[in-house]
Amino acid sequence: MSLGLLIYLLPINFGYEVATIGKLLAVVPFAEHFGHEVNGIYIISAQNQQILNAAGTIGLFVSAFFTGIISDYIGRKRTIIIACVVCSGGVILQYFSTSIMMLFGGKVVATLGFGLGHSLGPVFVAELAPVKMRGVCLALVNTMIVIGQWLNSVAVLGSKHYNNDMAWRIPLITQIVPPVLLLIALTIIPESPTWLIIHGRPDEAAKSFRRFNGPAFDVDAAMAVATIAMEKEKAAKKEQEGSSWIECFRGINGRRTLIIVMVYLSQQTIGVNFISGYLTYYFRLAGVNDPLAIGQAAYAIQLFGNMCSWPLVDRLGRRPMIVGGVFIMTALLLVIGGISTIGSQAALSATVAFMCIWGFLYHATLGAVAYTVGGETSSVQLRQKTYSINIMCSTAASCVVFQVMPYLLNTDQANLGGKICFIFFGLSLPMCVFLYLYMPELKGRNYAEIQEMFNNRVPARGFKTYVCDVSFAGVADDKKSPEV
């Protein structure tokens, strides 16, 4: 898996980019250049924040749609190359921006590239990870996103001593580092073995398996898992040919798509874009001393929380971590909202503390394990298409949040501050019910077993104890065998 670790540059790349604008809202020279003064503080208008947020939404939505088409046709590796080139061009355009609309154009181009990698990264990891390590390998995707966000906060904090445009231009141009490193790494990364198997190139798939896992790797067992899983998919589809987009919404595949989409939508309804994305900006508006430094500390806490998920995801399982995490975080939203109604310095300090605790819990549970669910729940042949649909739905929900957030948060608008958590509390309650009823447990199952359980329409709460056909369980128990 040593070569496979290089794939994690994709989520680092995405995390670095997605955090940039939210951090820059708290940078005074950025606000002075693109904003206006309100009560002695320079802020970016709600309308201009909407424009910048829309840029990210457009790029991510379009790239999510085309990732499934492009990567299924030309392969995972070539798609990543295209993504790196596109996002590098967008970063350069952002660096030379002199207006909001130039920044908008550069961000659209950049997120087209970053989005390709974001949609493809978990899929590539899922195609390489061994059964017994699949949970932690996919949870690491979120870890790398948080590392990217933390590195971005370091860049913003490191350039804050500039009193001119370099205070925000440096964080923008440093976005180019991850894609350039990834382009270099791609010279030694082979194509995904699963993609090669699907396209009828078993000899090349065997070579790819050995490149990723070493010469002692049991290639025959790996090929057997992939073959069995795809045969069961074909049996379920009966006379259906290929793996069209509409197939993602039919029958058992529709159920799998719904589970993945709802898990990711719960990230939006529970308020991650406020407590994580707007954290530093909220600290600045609320009057927190040195909001950039406090924000960096908060990201470090989130990173630690994500690291705590590594040993838990394959021990506790997916269902208890997601369902339990969402229930606890929903309760904390009510606490944060209540404390925010108290107008005192002590209440502000308590709000900051509880937001840090919430961020820790989010990345220890839902934030990390969502990528595990997204990578392992869909069928082998529909994996990229299903994940692209998921990203499009999540991006659409994120768009709504980001378009409304400036008007709820800005001091010249609703100025709700931490009371925004009441809104997310209400949105999270239905998700708690859905996840409790429909979230299955896939810990320790290979894709052939997962396919069998969905084919047999096993209830969500019955997945954990269901006994699969012994012929598939035997493949799953092979410690050297990867999941494909």
C-alpha positions in Angstrom: 0.0 0.0 0.0 3.0 2.3 0.0 2.2 3.7 -3.5 -1.4 3.8 -2.5 -0.6 6.4 0.2 0.2 8.9 -2.5 -3.4 8.9 -3.5 -4.1 10.8 -0.2 -2.6 13.9 -1.8 -6.0 14.2 -3.5 -8.0 14.9 -0.3 -5.1 17.1 1.1 -5.4 19.0 -2.2 -9.2 19.4 -1.7 -9.0 20.3 2.0 -6.5 23.0 1.4 -8.6 24.7 -1.3 -12.0 24.4 0.4 -10.7 26.2 3.5 -9.1 29.1 1.8 -11.9 31.6 1.3 -13.4 31.0 4.8 -10.0 31.8 6.3 -9.4 34.8 4.1 -12.7 36.4 5.3 -10.9 36.9 8.7 -7.8 38.5 7.0 -8.0 42.2 7.4 -6.1 43.2 4.1 -8.5 40.8 2.2 -11.5 42.5 3.7 -10.1 45.9 3.0 -9.4 45.1 -0.6 -12.7 43.4 -1.4 -15.1 44.6 1.3 -16.5 47.6 3.1 -16.5 49.1 6.6 -19.3 48.4 9.1 -19.1 49.7 12.7 -15.3 50.1 12.4 -14.7 46.6 11.0 -14.1 45.7 7.4 -16.2 42.8 6.1 -17.0 41.2 2.8 -20.6 41.9 1.9 -23.1 39.1 2.0 -23.6 39.3 -1.7 -19.9 39.0 -2.5 -19.6 36.1 -0.1 -22.5 34.5 -2.0 -20.6 35.0 -5.3 -17.4 33.3 -3.9 -19.4 30.5 -2.4 -21.3 30.0 -5.7 -17.9 29.6 -7.4 -17.0 26.6 -5.3 -20.5 25.1 -5.7 -20.4 25.4 -9.5 -17.0 23.9 -9.8 -17.7 21.0 -7.5 -21.1 20.2 -8.9 -19.9 20.1 -12.5 -16.8 18.2 -11.8 -18.7 15.6 -9.7 -20.9 14.9 -12.7 -18.1 14.6 -15.2 -15.8 12.6 -12.9 -18.0 9.5 -13.3 -18.0 9.9 -17.1 -14.4 10.7 -17.5 -12.8 8.3 -15.0 -14.9 5.4 -16.1 -13.8 6.1 -19.7 -10.2 7.1 -19.6 -9.2 5.7 -16.1 -8.6 7.0 -12.6 -5.0 8.1 -13.2 -5.6 10.2 -16.4 -8.5 11.9 -14.7 -6.3 12.9 -11.8 -3.7 14.4 -14.2 -6.5 16.5 -15.8 -7.6 17.6 -12.4 -4.2 18.7 -11.3 -3.6 20.8 -14.5 -7.0 22.4 -14.3 -6.8 23.4 -10.6 -3.3 24.8 -11.0 -4.5 27.1 -13.7 -7.4 28.3 -11.5 -5.0 28.9 -8.6 -2.8 31.1 -10.8 -5.8 33.1 -11.9 -6.9 33.6 -8.3 -3.5 34.9 -7.3 -3.6 37.7 -9.9 -7.2 38.7 -9.1 -8.0 42.3 -8.6 -11.8 42.0 -8.2 -14.4 39.7 -6.8 -15.4 38.5 -10.3 -11.8 37.6 -11.2 -11.5 35.7 -7.9 -14.9 34.1 -8.8 -13.6 33.0 -12.2 -10.4 31.6 -10.8 -12.2 29.7 -8.1 -14.6 28.1 -10.6 -11.7 26.9 -12.7 -9.8 25.7 -9.6 -12.7 23.8 -8.0 -13.4 22.1 -11.3 -10.0 20.5 -10.9 -10.1 20.1 -7.1 -13.6 18.6 -7.4 -12.5 15.9 -9.9 -10.0 14.8 -7.2 -12.5 15.1 -4.4 -15.0 12.9 -6.3 -12.3 10.4 -7.3 -10.1 10.1 -4.2 -12.4 7.9 -2.0 -13.2 5.7 -5.0 -9.6 5.1 -5.7 -8.9 4.3 -2.0 -11.9 1.9 -1.8 -10.5 0.0 -4.9 -7.1 -0.5 -3.2 -7.9 -1.0 0.5 -7.7 -4.5 2.1 -10.9 -5.7 3.8 -9.6 -5.5 7.3 -8.2 -2.0 6.7 -10.9 -0.6 4.5 -12.6 1.4 7.2 -9.5 3.2 8.5 -8.2 3.7 4.9 -11.4 5.5 3.9 -11.5 7.4 7.2 -8.0 8.6 6.4 -9.6 10.5 3.4 -11.2 12.9 5.9 -8.0 13.0 7.9 -6.1 14.3 4.9 -8.9 16.8 4.2 -8.4 18.2 7.7 -4.7 18.2 7.3 -5.2 20.2 4.1 -7.4 22.7 6.0 -4.9 22.9 8.9 -2.0 23.5 6.4 -4.1 26.3 4.9 -4.6 27.9 8.3 -0.8 27.7 8.8 -0.3 29.6 5.5 -2.9 32.2 6.5 -1.4 32.6 9.9 2.1 32.8 8.6 1.3 35.6 6.2 -0.8 37.7 8.6 2.1 40.0 9.4 1.9 41.5 5.9 -0.2 44.6 5.9 -0.8 44.5 2.1 -2.2 42.2 -0.5 0.4 39.6 0.1 -1.5 38.7 3.3 -4.1 37.0 1.1 -2.2 36.4 -2.1 0.3 34.0 -0.4 -2.4 31.7 0.9 -4.0 31.7 -2.5 -0.9 30.8 -4.5 0.2 28.1 -2.0 -2.9 26.1 -3.2 -0.8 25.1 -6.2 1.6 23.0 -4.1 -0.6 19.9 -3.6 -1.5 19.5 -7.3 2.1 19.9 -8.4 3.3 17.3 -5.9 0.5 15.0 -7.1 1.6 15.4 -10.7 5.1 14.3 -9.7 3.7 11.4 -7.7 1.6 10.2 -10.7 4.8 9.3 -12.6 5.1 6.2 -10.4 1.4 5.5 -9.5 -0.2 2.8 -11.7 -3.8 2.7 -12.9 -6.5 1.3 -10.5 -6.6 -2.5 -10.7 -10.4 -2.5 -10.3 -10.8 -0.2 -13.3 -8.6 -2.5 -15.3 -10.6 -5.6 -14.3 -13.9 -3.9 -15.2 -12.5 -3.0 -18.7 -11.3 -6.6 -19.3 -7.6 -6.1 -18.8 -6.8 -8.7 -16.1 -3.0 -9.0 -16.9 -2.6 -5.2 -16.4 -4.7 -5.4 -13.3 -2.5 -8.1 -11.8 0.6 -5.9 -12.4 -1.2 -3.0 -10.8 -2.0 -5.1 -7.7 1.6 -6.1 -7.4 2.8 -2.5 -7.8 0.5 -1.3 -5.0 1.0 -4.3 -2.7 4.3 -6.0 -3.4 5.4 -9.3 -5.1 4.1 -11.5 -2.3 0.6 -10.3 -2.7 -2.1 -12.9 -3.4 -3.3 -11.5 -6.8 -5.6 -14.6 -7.5 -7.6 -14.0 -4.3 -8.0 -10.3 -5.2 -9.2 -11.1 -8.7 -11.6 -13.6 -7.3 -13.3 -11.1 -5.0 -13.7 -8.6 -7.9 -15.1 -11.3 -10.2 -17.6 -12.7 -7.7 -18.8 -9.2 -6.8 -19.4 -8.2 -10.4 -21.0 -11.6 -11.2 -23.5 -11.0 -8.4 -24.2 -7.5 -9.7 -24.8 -8.8 -13.2 -27.2 -11.5 -11.8 -29.1 -8.7 -9.9 -29.4 -6.6 -13.1 -30.4 -9.7 -15.1 -30.7 -8.5 -18.7 -29.5 -5.0 -18.0 -26.4 -4.1 -20.0 -23.6 -1.8 -18.8 -23.8 0.5 -15.7 -26.0 3.5 -16.7 -26.6 6.4 -14.4 -30.3 5.5 -14.1 -29.3 2.1 -12.6 -28.0 4.0 -9.6 -31.6 4.8 -8.7 -33.2 1.4 -9.3 -34.0 -1.3 -6.9 -31.2 -2.4 -4.5 -28.8 0.2 -6.1 -31.3 2.9 -5.4 -31.2 1.9 -1.7 -27.4 2.0 -1.7 -27.3 5.4 -3.4 -29.9 6.7 -0.8 -27.8 5.6 2.1 -24.7 7.2 0.9 -26.4 10.5 -0.1 -28.2 10.8 3.2 -25.0 10.2 5.2 -23.3 13.0 3.3 -26.4 15.3 3.5 -26.4 14.9 7.3 -23.0 16.6 7.3 -24.7 19.7 5.8 -27.8 19.6 8.0 -25.8 19.2 11.1 -23.9 22.5 10.5 -20.4 21.6 9.5 -20.2 24.5 7.1 -20.8 26.9 10.0 -18.8 25.4 12.8 -15.9 24.3 10.6 -16.1 26.4 7.4 -17.1 29.8 9.0 -15.3 29.2 12.3 -12.5 31.7 12.0 -14.8 34.4 10.5 -17.4 33.9 13.3 -14.6 34.3 15.9 -13.6 37.6 14.3 -17.1 38.9 14.2 -17.8 37.8 17.8 -14.7 39.7 19.0 -12.5 36.7 19.8 -8.8 37.8 20.3 -6.6 36.6 17.5 -9.2 34.6 15.6 -6.7 33.1 13.2 -4.6 31.5 16.0 -7.8 30.2 17.8 -9.0 28.9 14.4 -5.7 27.1 13.9 -6.0 25.5 17.3 -9.5 24.4 16.6 -8.4 22.7 13.4 -5.6 20.9 15.4 -8.3 19.6 17.7 -10.4 18.5 14.7 -7.4 16.7 13.3 -6.9 14.9 16.7 -10.5 13.9 16.6 -10.1 12.4 13.2 -7.1 10.4 14.3 -9.2 9.0 17.1 -11.5 7.5 14.5 -8.7 5.3 13.1 -8.8 2.5 15.7 -12.6 2.8 16.2 -14.0 2.5 12.7 -13.1 -1.1 12.3 -13.8 -2.0 16.0 -17.0 -0.2 16.9 -18.2 -0.2 13.3 -19.8 2.3 10.9 -23.4 2.3 12.3 -22.6 3.1 16.0 -20.1 5.8 15.1 -22.4 7.6 12.6 -25.7 7.2 14.5 -24.2 7.9 17.9 -22.1 10.8 16.7 -25.0 12.5 15.0 -27.2 12.1 18.1 -24.6 13.7 20.4 -23.7 16.5 18.0 -27.4 17.4 17.5 -27.7 17.7 21.2 -24.6 19.9 21.4 -26.1 22.2 18.7 -28.9 23.0 21.1 -26.3 23.7 23.9 -24.2 26.0 21.7 -27.3 27.9 20.5 -28.5 28.3 24.1 -25.2 29.6 25.4 -25.0 32.1 22.5 -28.1 33.9 23.7 -26.1 35.0 26.8 -24.3 38.2 26.0 -21.2 37.9 28.1 -17.5 37.2 27.7 -17.8 34.0 29.7 -20.6 32.8 27.4 -18.4 33.6 24.3 -15.6 31.6 25.8 -18.0 28.7 26.5 -19.3 28.9 22.9 -15.8 28.7 21.5 -15.0 25.7 23.8 -18.2 23.8 22.8 -17.6 24.5 19.1 -14.1 22.9 19.5 -15.7 19.9 21.2 -18.3 19.7 18.5 -15.5 19.8 15.8 -13.6 17.0 17.6 -16.7 14.8 17.7 -17.6 15.5 14.1 -14.3 14.5 12.8 -14.1 11.5 15.1 -17.4 10.1 13.9 -19.5 11.4 11.0 -16.8 13.4 9.3 -14.4 10.4 9.1 -16.8 7.5 8.7 -18.9 9.1 6.0 -16.0 8.5 3.6 -15.9 4.8 4.6 -19.7 4.5 3.9 -19.3 6.4 0.6 -16.5 4.2 -0.6 -17.9 0.8 0.4 -21.6 0.9 0.1 -22.1 1.2 -3.7 -21.7 -1.6 -6.1 -18.3 -2.2 -7.8 -19.4 -1.3 -11.3 -21.5 1.7 -10.2 -19.1 3.0 -7.6 -17.8 6.1 -9.3 -21.2 7.1 -10.7 -22.9 6.6 -7.3 -20.2 8.6 -5.5 -20.5 11.4 -8.2 -24.3 11.5 -7.6 -23.5 11.7 -3.8 -21.1 14.6 -4.3 -23.6 16.5 -6.5 -26.4 16.2 -3.9 -24.0 17.2 -1.1 -22.8 20.1 -3.1 -26.3 21.3 -3.8 -27.1 21.2 -0.1 -23.9 22.9 0.7 -24.8 25.6 -1.9 -28.0 26.4 0.0 -26.1 26.6 3.3 -23.4 28.8 1.9 -25.8 31.2 0.1 -27.8 31.7 3.3 -25.0 31.8 5.8 -23.6 35.3 5.0 -27.1 36.8 5.6 -27.5 34.9 8.9 -24.0 35.7 10.2 -22.9 39.2 8.9 -23.2 42.0 11.4 -25.0 44.2 8.9 -27.6 41.4 8.3 -29.3 39.1 10.7 -26.2 38.8 12.9 -27.4 35.6 14.6 -23.9 34.5 15.6 -23.9 31.2 17.5 -27.7 31.2 17.5 -27.5 29.7 14.0 -27.0 26.4 15.8 -30.8 26.4 16.6 -31.5 26.2 12.8 -29.1 23.3 12.3 -30.6 21.5 15.4 -34.0 21.5 13.7 -32.5 20.3 10.4 -30.6 17.5 12.1 -33.5 15.8 13.9 -35.0 14.1 10.8 -31.5 12.9 9.9 -31.2 11.3 13.4 -34.3 9.3 12.7 -33.3 8.3 9.1 -29.8 7.1 10.1 -31.1 5.1 13.0 -33.6 3.3 10.8 -31.6 2.8 7.6 -27.9 2.9 8.3 -26.4 -0.6 7.8 -23.2 -2.1 9.4 -20.6 -3.1 6.7 -17.6 -3.7 9.0 -15.5 -6.6 8.0 -17.5 -7.4 4.9 -16.0 -7.8 1.4 -17.8 -6.5 -1.6 -19.2 -9.9 -2.6 -20.8 -10.2 0.8 -22.1 -6.7 0.7 -23.6 -7.4 -2.7 -25.3 -10.5 -1.4 -26.8 -8.7 1.6 -28.3 -5.9 -0.6 -29.5 -8.5 -3.1 -31.3 -10.3 -0.3 -32.8 -7.0 1.0 -31.4 -7.6 4.5 -32.9 -4.9 6.9 -30.3 -2.2 8.0 -30.2 -3.5 11.6 -29.7 -7.0 10.4 -26.5 -6.5 8.4 -24.3 -7.0 11.5 -25.5 -10.5 12.2 -26.3 -11.8 8.7 -24.5 -14.9 7.7 -23.4 -14.8 4.1 -22.8 -17.7 1.7 -19.7 -19.6 3.0 -17.9 -19.3 -0.5 -17.8 -15.6 -0.2 -16.9 -15.5 3.5 -13.9 -17.6 2.7 -12.6 -14.9 0.4 -13.3 -12.2 2.9 -11.2 -14.0 5.6 -8.1 -14.0 3.5 -5.9 -11.5 5.3 -3.7 -10.9 2.2 -6.7 -10.3 0.0 -7.6 -6.7 -0.8 -11.0 -5.4 -1.4 -11.7 -4.5 -5.0 
